[in-house]
Amino acid sequence: MVIDNAPIHRKIVIKKIVEDGNHQVIFLPKYSHDLKDIKNNFSVLKRAKCMLIQIQP
């Protein structure tokens, strides 16, 4: 499971729950310049989806 570094996600209980389900915890880096463009693309996709929903009857 890939999760961010939010304080709640760093709790040992969260790691234990994930590992008990036979999954591995992988934390994202605190800031990734490479992911900045992806965030902008999701914004564009979200806006396009909202416009499509408004067009459909």
PyMOL commands that place a pseudoatom at each C-alpha (Angstrom):
pseudoatom trace, name=CA, resn=MET, resi=1, chain=A, elem=C, hetatm=0, pos=[0.000, 0.000, 0.000]
pseudoatom trace, name=CA, resn=VAL, resi=2, chain=A, elem=C, hetatm=0, pos=[1.403, 3.383, -0.973]
pseudoatom trace, name=CA, resn=ILE, resi=3, chain=A, elem=C, hetatm=0, pos=[0.434, 6.177, 1.410]
pseudoatom trace, name=CA, resn=ASP, resi=4, chain=A, elem=C, hetatm=0, pos=[1.567, 9.697, 2.102]
pseudoatom trace, name=CA, resn=ASN, resi=5, chain=A, elem=C, hetatm=0, pos=[3.375, 10.927, 5.176]
pseudoatom trace, name=CA, resn=ALA, resi=6, chain=A, elem=C, hetatm=0, pos=[0.339, 12.316, 6.989]
pseudoatom trace, name=CA, resn=PRO, resi=7, chain=A, elem=C, hetatm=0, pos=[0.830, 11.923, 10.751]
pseudoatom trace, name=CA, resn=ILE, resi=8, chain=A, elem=C, hetatm=0, pos=[-2.107, 9.498, 11.031]
pseudoatom trace, name=CA, resn=HIS, resi=9, chain=A, elem=C, hetatm=0, pos=[-0.542, 7.222, 8.407]
pseudoatom trace, name=CA, resn=ARG, resi=10, chain=A, elem=C, hetatm=0, pos=[2.737, 7.066, 10.338]
pseudoatom trace, name=CA, resn=LYS, resi=11, chain=A, elem=C, hetatm=0, pos=[1.035, 5.462, 13.341]
pseudoatom trace, name=CA, resn=ILE, resi=12, chain=A, elem=C, hetatm=0, pos=[2.234, 1.957, 14.158]
pseudoatom trace, name=CA, resn=VAL, resi=13, chain=A, elem=C, hetatm=0, pos=[-1.369, 0.702, 14.292]
pseudoatom trace, name=CA, resn=ILE, resi=14, chain=A, elem=C, hetatm=0, pos=[-1.908, 1.661, 10.624]
pseudoatom trace, name=CA, resn=LYS, resi=15, chain=A, elem=C, hetatm=0, pos=[1.265, -0.167, 9.592]
pseudoatom trace, name=CA, resn=LYS, resi=16, chain=A, elem=C, hetatm=0, pos=[0.168, -3.220, 11.592]
pseudoatom trace, name=CA, resn=ILE, resi=17, chain=A, elem=C, hetatm=0, pos=[-3.305, -3.282, 9.992]
pseudoatom trace, name=CA, resn=VAL, resi=18, chain=A, elem=C, hetatm=0, pos=[-1.811, -3.116, 6.504]
pseudoatom trace, name=CA, resn=GLU, resi=19, chain=A, elem=C, hetatm=0, pos=[0.831, -5.743, 7.222]
pseudoatom trace, name=CA, resn=ASP, resi=20, chain=A, elem=C, hetatm=0, pos=[-1.733, -8.043, 8.872]
pseudoatom trace, name=CA, resn=GLY, resi=21, chain=A, elem=C, hetatm=0, pos=[-3.530, -8.032, 5.519]
pseudoatom trace, name=CA, resn=ASN, resi=22, chain=A, elem=C, hetatm=0, pos=[-0.324, -9.334, 3.907]
pseudoatom trace, name=CA, resn=HIS, resi=23, chain=A, elem=C, hetatm=0, pos=[0.460, -5.979, 2.301]
pseudoatom trace, name=CA, resn=GLN, resi=24, chain=A, elem=C, hetatm=0, pos=[3.568, -3.849, 2.451]
pseudoatom trace, name=CA, resn=VAL, resi=25, chain=A, elem=C, hetatm=0, pos=[3.565, -0.193, 3.473]
pseudoatom trace, name=CA, resn=ILE, resi=26, chain=A, elem=C, hetatm=0, pos=[5.447, 2.148, 1.145]
pseudoatom trace, name=CA, resn=PHE, resi=27, chain=A, elem=C, hetatm=0, pos=[5.524, 5.805, 2.136]
pseudoatom trace, name=CA, resn=LEU, resi=28, chain=A, elem=C, hetatm=0, pos=[5.660, 8.502, -0.499]
pseudoatom trace, name=CA, resn=PRO, resi=29, chain=A, elem=C, hetatm=0, pos=[8.478, 11.017, -0.187]
pseudoatom trace, name=CA, resn=LYS, resi=30, chain=A, elem=C, hetatm=0, pos=[7.569, 14.165, 1.741]
pseudoatom trace, name=CA, resn=TYR, resi=31, chain=A, elem=C, hetatm=0, pos=[7.573, 16.143, -1.505]
pseudoatom trace, name=CA, resn=SER, resi=32, chain=A, elem=C, hetatm=0, pos=[8.069, 14.869, -5.000]
pseudoatom trace, name=CA, resn=HIS, resi=33, chain=A, elem=C, hetatm=0, pos=[8.655, 17.443, -7.696]
pseudoatom trace, name=CA, resn=ASP, resi=34, chain=A, elem=C, hetatm=0, pos=[7.966, 14.737, -10.291]
pseudoatom trace, name=CA, resn=LEU, resi=35, chain=A, elem=C, hetatm=0, pos=[4.397, 14.294, -9.020]
pseudoatom trace, name=CA, resn=LYS, resi=36, chain=A, elem=C, hetatm=0, pos=[3.553, 17.991, -9.318]
pseudoatom trace, name=CA, resn=ASP, resi=37, chain=A, elem=C, hetatm=0, pos=[2.547, 17.598, -12.987]
pseudoatom trace, name=CA, resn=ILE, resi=38, chain=A, elem=C, hetatm=0, pos=[0.361, 14.602, -12.169]
pseudoatom trace, name=CA, resn=LYS, resi=39, chain=A, elem=C, hetatm=0, pos=[-1.548, 16.675, -9.620]
pseudoatom trace, name=CA, resn=ASN, resi=40, chain=A, elem=C, hetatm=0, pos=[-2.221, 19.315, -12.278]
pseudoatom trace, name=CA, resn=ASN, resi=41, chain=A, elem=C, hetatm=0, pos=[-3.419, 16.644, -14.721]
pseudoatom trace, name=CA, resn=PHE, resi=42, chain=A, elem=C, hetatm=0, pos=[-5.918, 15.305, -12.189]
pseudoatom trace, name=CA, resn=SER, resi=43, chain=A, elem=C, hetatm=0, pos=[-7.284, 18.828, -11.840]
pseudoatom trace, name=CA, resn=VAL, resi=44, chain=A, elem=C, hetatm=0, pos=[-7.848, 19.024, -15.600]
pseudoatom trace, name=CA, resn=LEU, resi=45, chain=A, elem=C, hetatm=0, pos=[-9.497, 15.583, -15.675]
pseudoatom trace, name=CA, resn=LYS, resi=46, chain=A, elem=C, hetatm=0, pos=[-11.758, 16.456, -12.755]
pseudoatom trace, name=CA, resn=ARG, resi=47, chain=A, elem=C, hetatm=0, pos=[-12.876, 19.661, -14.468]
pseudoatom trace, name=CA, resn=ALA, resi=48, chain=A, elem=C, hetatm=0, pos=[-13.574, 17.789, -17.735]
pseudoatom trace, name=CA, resn=LYS, resi=49, chain=A, elem=C, hetatm=0, pos=[-15.601, 15.151, -15.881]
pseudoatom trace, name=CA, resn=CYS, resi=50, chain=A, elem=C, hetatm=0, pos=[-17.703, 17.833, -14.185]
pseudoatom trace, name=CA, resn=MET, resi=51, chain=A, elem=C, hetatm=0, pos=[-18.408, 19.473, -17.546]
pseudoatom trace, name=CA, resn=LEU, resi=52, chain=A, elem=C, hetatm=0, pos=[-19.480, 16.120, -19.045]
pseudoatom trace, name=CA, resn=ILE, resi=53, chain=A, elem=C, hetatm=0, pos=[-21.839, 15.450, -16.162]
pseudoatom trace, name=CA, resn=GLN, resi=54, chain=A, elem=C, hetatm=0, pos=[-23.464, 18.867, -16.657]
pseudoatom trace, name=CA, resn=ILE, resi=55, chain=A, elem=C, hetatm=0, pos=[-23.952, 18.251, -20.396]
pseudoatom trace, name=CA, resn=GLN, resi=56, chain=A, elem=C, hetatm=0, pos=[-25.645, 14.859, -20.056]
pseudoatom trace, name=CA, resn=PRO, resi=57, chain=A, elem=C, hetatm=0, pos=[-29.434, 14.929, -19.468]
for i in range(1, 57): cmd.bond("trace and resi %d" % i, "trace and resi %d" % (i + 1))
show_as sticks, trace
zoom trace
